[in-house]
Amino acid sequence: MAEPFKNLVGPASVERLAAAFLSDDPSRTAAFTEAALAGLAGMELKARVAHVARLLRRQLPAAFPEALARLVAALPPHESDLMGHSWLWPVLQVVEDEAAAHPAESLAALAQMTSRFSAEFALRPLLARHPALAYATLREWARSPDEHVRRLVSEGSRPRLPWGMQLRAAVADPEPGLALLARLVDDPSPYVRRSVANHLGDVAKDHPERAVAIAGEWLTDRPDRLPLVRHGLRSLLKRGHTGALALVGNSTAPVEVTDLAVTPNPARVGESFTVCATVVGEGRVRVDVVWAWPAARGGWSSRTFVGKERELAEGERWAFSTRVSLRPVTTRPMRPGPQRATLRVAGQEFGPVGFILVQPSGALS
C-alpha cells in the first residue's frame, strides 16, 4: 500500500526541521520536536503543516524579517526533486502566515525558497494584499535563470490553485495572469510550460471564451504549442466546447450515433463497464464518456472520461468501444443502483443509456 500523503510531514521531517533551523540551541530543538510530535499522528496533511509551522515560528526571532533571514540562511542545497525537500513545507507556511505584513522581505525569501520546495501557496497572500508589488516582482521573475522561480510565476498566480487560497481578483479578471503567461508560453523548461497550461486551464473554468481566444493567438504564432494548448483547454474539450474542439483540430460537424449500449448490465463494483456505439461522421471526431451516478443528497453526480479520437472519412462507420473502471477511489464513490452513461461526440450528446451497478457477490453493502 502506498505511503499516506500526510506522512510527508511526520517525525522524520520534524527532526530535519529542528536540525536545519534550531541546531544552535539544543533546548529549543528538544522543545520544538516534543511539541510538534504531540498529536501529529491524528492530523491530516494540511493540519500537520499548520501545526508544525506554528511551533517552528515560536522558536524563531520575534521580528519577522529576522525570522525570514534565519530561515533563508539555513536552507539546504538545491535538489532536483522538490518532493525530496517536502519537509520544508512548514517553513513555507511560516512565510505564508505573515507574508502580507512584510511583502518585500517575503518575496525575496520566496525566490530563494521555491527552488527547494515550491512556494506557490505562500505567494498567494501577497498577490491578494499587495497586487501591484507582487505582479511587478513576478514580471521580473519571469526572466530568472532558475526554472523553479519562473514556474512560481505561472503556478503561484493561478486563479484557482488546488489547495491554495482562491485569488478572487484573478478569477474576476485573468488579464494580469495571462500577461505573465505570454512571457512563459515558450519557456525552455517543460516544468514551466506545464504550469502555463494549468494556469490557462484555471482561466478556462471562469472565462472559457477568453481562454480559447488566447490559445488561438498562441497557435497562430506557433503551431507547435498545440500540446500545451490541448492540456490547458482539457476541461473545455471534455465538456464539448465547440470553440476549443475546433481550435485543436477536432470536428464539430453533425454526427450520427446509433446502437449505444453498456455491458455488462448489471455491472459490478471493482470491475468495469464498456460503452459501445456506432459513430458516423467526418473529420477528426472526439468521443468522451459521461458516467453519472446518484448523488448523496439527491440528483446526479457525474464525471467525464476521455474516450478516443479517430479520423473519419465522410460516411465512415466507427465501431466505438471504451472501458470505464469501477474500482472505488476516494474522489469517485461507488453508489450501487441505477447509473447513466452518455456519449459526448464532437460536442454533441447522445443518450443517456441506463444500467445497474451492484456490489460483487459476498461484498458488504
C-alpha positions in Angstrom: 0.0 0.0 0.0 1.3 3.5 -0.9 2.5 5.7 2.0 -0.2 8.1 3.1 0.4 11.6 1.6 0.0 13.2 5.0 3.2 11.4 6.1 5.2 14.0 4.1 5.1 15.8 7.4 5.9 13.3 10.1 8.6 12.5 12.7 11.4 12.4 10.2 10.5 15.8 8.8 10.1 17.4 12.2 13.6 16.1 13.1 15.1 17.5 9.9 13.5 20.9 10.5 14.9 21.0 14.1 18.4 20.1 12.8 18.3 22.6 10.0 16.9 25.6 11.7 17.3 25.2 15.5 20.5 23.3 15.9 22.3 26.2 17.6 20.2 25.7 20.8 19.6 22.1 21.9 17.0 23.1 24.4 14.9 24.8 21.7 15.4 21.8 19.4 14.0 19.4 22.0 11.1 21.7 23.0 10.1 22.1 19.3 10.4 18.4 18.5 8.4 17.3 21.5 5.6 19.8 20.9 5.5 19.2 17.1 5.1 15.4 17.5 2.4 15.7 20.1 -0.9 14.7 18.4 0.7 14.8 15.0 -0.3 11.3 14.0 -4.0 12.1 14.3 -3.9 15.1 11.9 -4.3 15.2 8.1 -1.7 16.8 5.9 -2.6 20.5 6.0 -3.3 20.4 9.7 0.1 18.9 10.2 1.7 21.6 8.2 -0.1 24.4 10.1 0.7 22.8 13.5 4.4 22.3 12.8 4.7 25.8 11.3 3.1 27.4 14.3 5.5 25.8 16.7 8.6 26.5 14.4 7.7 30.1 14.3 7.7 30.3 18.2 11.4 29.2 18.1 12.4 31.9 15.6 13.2 35.6 16.3 10.1 37.6 17.1 10.7 40.2 14.4 9.5 38.5 11.2 12.3 40.0 8.9 14.9 38.4 11.3 13.0 35.1 11.3 13.0 35.1 7.5 16.7 35.8 7.4 17.3 32.9 9.8 15.2 30.6 7.6 16.9 31.6 4.3 20.4 31.3 5.7 19.7 27.7 6.9 18.1 26.5 3.6 19.5 23.2 2.4 21.2 23.0 -1.1 19.1 22.8 -4.2 17.7 19.4 -5.1 16.4 18.3 -8.5 13.4 16.5 -6.9 11.5 19.1 -4.9 9.5 16.4 -3.1 12.8 15.4 -1.6 12.5 18.6 0.3 8.9 18.2 1.3 10.0 18.5 4.9 10.3 22.2 4.2 6.6 22.7 3.7 6.1 24.1 7.3 8.8 26.7 6.5 6.8 28.0 3.6 3.7 28.0 5.8 5.6 30.3 8.2 6.1 32.7 5.4 2.5 32.4 4.1 1.1 33.2 7.6 2.9 36.5 7.9 4.0 37.5 4.3 1.3 40.1 3.8 2.7 42.2 6.7 6.2 42.2 5.2 5.8 41.9 1.4 9.2 42.9 0.1 11.1 40.8 2.5 8.8 37.8 1.9 9.0 38.0 -1.9 12.8 38.0 -1.7 12.7 35.0 0.6 10.3 33.0 -1.6 12.6 33.5 -4.6 15.2 31.6 -2.6 12.9 29.0 -1.0 10.9 28.0 -4.2 13.9 26.1 -5.6 13.9 23.9 -2.6 10.2 23.3 -2.2 7.6 25.1 -4.3 6.3 28.3 -2.9 3.0 28.8 -4.8 0.8 28.7 -1.7 3.0 31.2 0.3 2.9 33.6 -2.7 -0.9 34.0 -2.8 -1.5 36.3 0.2 1.0 38.7 -1.4 -0.9 38.7 -4.7 -4.2 39.2 -2.8 -3.0 42.0 -0.5 -0.2 43.7 -2.5 -1.0 43.0 -6.1 1.0 45.9 -7.6 4.2 44.9 -5.9 3.6 41.2 -6.3 2.8 41.2 -10.0 5.7 43.6 -10.7 8.0 41.1 -9.0 6.6 38.2 -11.0 7.3 40.1 -14.2 10.9 40.3 -13.1 11.0 36.6 -12.0 9.7 35.5 -15.4 13.3 36.3 -16.7 15.0 34.3 -13.9 17.6 31.7 -14.9 16.1 29.4 -12.3 13.2 27.3 -13.8 11.7 27.0 -10.3 11.4 30.7 -9.9 9.8 31.0 -13.4 7.4 28.2 -12.7 6.4 30.1 -9.5 5.3 33.0 -11.7 2.7 30.9 -13.5 1.7 28.5 -10.8 1.6 30.9 -7.9 -0.7 33.3 -9.9 -3.2 30.6 -10.9 -6.7 31.9 -10.1 -7.9 28.6 -8.7 -4.8 26.8 -7.5 -5.8 23.4 -5.9 -5.3 23.5 -2.1 -4.4 27.2 -2.3 -6.4 30.3 -1.4 -8.5 31.4 -4.3 -7.4 34.7 -5.9 -10.8 36.3 -6.3 -9.4 39.3 -8.3 -7.7 36.9 -10.7 -10.9 34.8 -11.0 -12.8 38.0 -11.9 -10.1 39.4 -14.2 -7.5 37.0 -15.5 -5.6 39.5 -17.6 -2.7 40.2 -15.2 -2.0 36.4 -15.1 -2.4 36.0 -18.8 0.2 38.7 -19.4 2.6 36.7 -17.3 1.8 33.5 -19.3 2.7 35.4 -22.5 6.3 35.6 -21.1 6.5 31.9 -20.3 4.5 30.1 -23.0 7.7 29.2 -24.9 9.8 28.6 -21.8 12.6 26.0 -22.4 11.5 24.0 -19.3 8.6 21.5 -19.7 8.1 22.0 -16.0 7.3 25.7 -16.6 5.2 25.1 -19.7 3.1 22.5 -17.9 2.3 25.2 -15.3 1.4 27.7 -18.0 -1.1 25.1 -19.3 -2.6 24.6 -15.9 -3.0 28.3 -15.4 -4.8 28.6 -18.7 -7.0 25.7 -17.5 -8.0 27.8 -14.5 -8.9 30.7 -16.7 -11.0 28.4 -18.9 -13.2 27.5 -15.9 -14.4 31.1 -15.5 -13.7 32.7 -18.9 -13.9 29.9 -21.5 -14.1 32.2 -24.5 -11.2 34.3 -23.3 -9.1 31.1 -22.8 -9.9 29.8 -26.3 -9.1 33.2 -27.8 -5.7 33.4 -26.0 -4.9 29.8 -27.1 -5.9 30.7 -30.6 -3.4 33.6 -30.6 -0.7 31.3 -29.3 -1.3 28.7 -32.0 -1.4 31.4 -34.7 2.1 32.4 -33.7 3.4 28.9 -33.1 1.5 25.8 -34.1 4.0 23.7 -32.1 2.3 25.0 -29.0 -0.6 22.6 -29.6 0.3 20.1 -26.8 0.3 22.9 -24.3 -3.0 24.3 -25.6 -4.6 20.8 -25.5 -3.6 20.4 -21.9 -4.7 23.9 -21.0 -8.1 23.5 -22.6 -8.7 19.9 -21.5 -11.7 20.8 -19.3 -13.4 22.6 -22.2 -12.6 19.7 -24.6 -14.2 17.2 -22.2 -17.2 19.4 -21.9 -17.6 19.5 -25.7 -16.9 23.2 -26.1 -17.1 23.7 -29.9 -14.6 26.6 -30.0 -12.0 24.5 -28.1 -12.6 21.4 -30.2 -12.2 23.3 -33.5 -9.1 25.1 -32.3 -7.2 21.8 -31.7 -8.5 20.2 -34.9 -11.5 18.2 -33.8 -14.6 18.1 -35.8 -17.8 19.9 -34.6 -19.9 18.8 -37.6 -23.1 16.9 -37.0 -22.6 13.2 -36.4 -24.8 10.1 -36.1 -24.7 7.8 -33.2 -26.6 4.5 -33.0 -26.5 1.3 -31.1 -25.4 2.9 -27.8 -25.2 0.2 -25.2 -23.4 -0.6 -21.8 -22.2 -4.0 -21.0 -22.3 -5.9 -18.7 -25.6 -4.9 -17.2 -25.6 -5.2 -14.2 -22.0 -4.0 -13.7 -20.1 -4.8 -10.5 -18.2 -2.6 -8.2 -14.5 -3.2 -8.6 -14.7 -4.4 -12.2 -15.6 -2.2 -15.2 -18.2 -1.4 -17.8 -17.8 -1.0 -21.5 -19.7 1.6 -23.6 -20.2 0.7 -27.3 -21.8 2.6 -30.2 -21.6 3.1 -33.9 -20.4 6.6 -34.8 -20.8 8.1 -38.3 -19.1 11.5 -39.0 -16.4 13.2 -40.9 -13.0 14.7 -39.8 -11.2 14.1 -36.5 -14.0 13.0 -34.2 -13.6 13.0 -30.5 -15.8 10.8 -28.3 -15.9 11.1 -24.5 -18.0 9.2 -22.0 -20.0 10.9 -19.2 -20.9 8.5 -16.4 -23.5 9.7 -13.9 -24.4 8.1 -10.6 -26.9 9.0 -7.8 -25.6 11.9 -5.7 -25.6 11.6 -1.9 -28.1 14.4 -1.5 -30.3 13.6 -4.4 -29.9 14.3 -8.1 -26.9 13.1 -10.1 -23.2 13.4 -9.9 -21.0 12.8 -13.0 -17.6 12.5 -14.4 -16.3 12.8 -17.9 -13.8 10.2 -19.1 -11.7 10.9 -22.2 -12.6 8.3 -24.7 -10.9 8.3 -28.1 -10.3 10.3 -31.3 -10.4 9.0 -34.8 -10.1 10.5 -38.3 -13.3 9.6 -40.3 -13.9 9.8 -44.0 -17.3 11.1 -45.0 -19.9 8.4 -44.2 -17.4 6.1 -42.5 -18.8 4.0 -39.7 -16.7 3.7 -36.5 -17.5 0.8 -34.1 -16.6 2.8 -31.0 -15.9 1.0 -27.7 -14.2 2.0 -24.5 -14.0 0.6 -21.0 -14.5 2.6 -17.7 -13.1 1.3 -14.4 -15.4 0.7 -11.5 -12.6 0.5 -9.0 -13.5 2.6 -5.9 -11.4 5.7 -5.4 -11.8 8.5 -2.8 -12.8 11.1 -5.4 -15.5 8.8 -7.0 -17.7 7.0 -4.5 -19.5 3.9 -5.8 -23.2 4.2 -5.3 -24.9 0.9 -6.4 -28.2 1.3 -8.1 -29.3 3.0 -11.4 -26.5 4.6 -13.4 -26.3 6.5 -16.6 -23.8 6.7 -19.5 -23.9 9.4 -22.1 -21.6 9.8 -25.2 -20.3 13.3 -25.9 -19.3 13.2 -29.6 -18.0 16.2 -31.5 -19.5 18.5 -28.9 -23.0 16.8 -29.1 -24.6 14.5 -26.5 -26.2 11.1 -27.2 -28.0 9.1 -24.6 -28.2 8.5 -21.7 -28.4 4.8 -21.6 -29.2 3.3 -18.2 -27.5 0.4 -16.4 -27.4 -1.0 -12.9 -24.4 -1.1 -10.6 -24.3 -3.8 -7.9 -21.9 -4.9 -5.2 -19.9 -8.1 -6.1 -21.2 -11.3 -4.6 -20.3 -11.6 -0.9 -19.4 -7.9 -0.5 -20.8 -5.9 2.3 -23.3 -3.2 1.2 
